[in-house]
Amino acid sequence: MILMKNIVRDGHPALRKRTTEMTFPLSKEEQNLASDLLEYVINSQDDEMVEKYKLRPGIGIAAPQVDAEKRMFALHLTDEEDNLVSFVAVNPKIISHSVEKTYISAGEGCLSVDEIMEGYVPRYARITVTGFFPDGTSFKKRLKGLTAIAFQHELDHLNGIMFYDHINKINPYAEIPNSIPYDRA
């Protein structure tokens, strides 16, 4: 089980490495990692588990965040239509995206970043993605809203990019052209 002590923090070299494509079938160790990543985000949204294990709530976690140089991440959240989106993406890619951008008005957070990083993080409002589930089955999904934002945040981790790299350094709350803010409320 992944605990907060297993999650590397900002400044750790694993967070700045670009991961390489994984090959199938996944090894037993890689399959276990996929399960552990998904288990963490599920547990981190359960009040009892958060209290018991002192977990920080999250909707996504990428392998580099637990110092694993693997091209995979887990997402677990509810979309705009109240559907549960819960899966592990292996070798994920964005194959198309909207011109329109979005951003979370309150800013993004990250399990690997302890301090609050203020500012807007521009993301594509809608994306079409492909990848594989851990069993090797391919997927293609159209994502929008928070699901699209979370997918892009986790995909960045696989490329050694942190969310705050996207924040305007001069004016963190500068208006983002052609965008609509996403409000979680």
Secondary structure, 3 states (H helix, E strand, C coil): CCCHHHCCCCCCHHHHCCCCCCCCCCCHHHHHHHHHHHHHHHHCCCHHHHHHHCCCCCCEEEHHHHCCCCCEEEEEEECCCCCEEEEEEEEEEEEEECCCEEEECCCCCECCECCCCCCCCCEECEEEEEEECCCCCEEEEEEEHHHHHHHHHHHHHHCCCCHHHHCCCCCCCCCCCCEEEECCC
